[in-house]
């Protein structure tokens, strides 16, 4: 994901936070929702960045946030 954001889409690498997969999620909770991704949501509300995203460990759930909207969706559940 980091390669796509930085190399393909031109995002500044310093803005790619927590992009290295870790077995314990770096001590963070694996679910990207308003409770566990609150740091991302707060950062996005500042209006400095256009869009932010958080993914769970298997890519089923994603949280998308901007300065004006935040939503999460389980995109692969049946």
Number of C-alpha atoms within 10 A of each C-alpha: 9 16 13 10 14 15 12 9 10 10 14 10 12 7 13 15 10 12 12 11 9 11 8 10 14 11 8 12 14 17 18 24 22 16 10 13 19 12 10 20 24 14 15 22 17 11 12 10 13 11 15 17 17 22 18 16 17 8 11 13 19 20 21 19 24 21 17 11 11 17 14 16 13 13 10 10 7 4
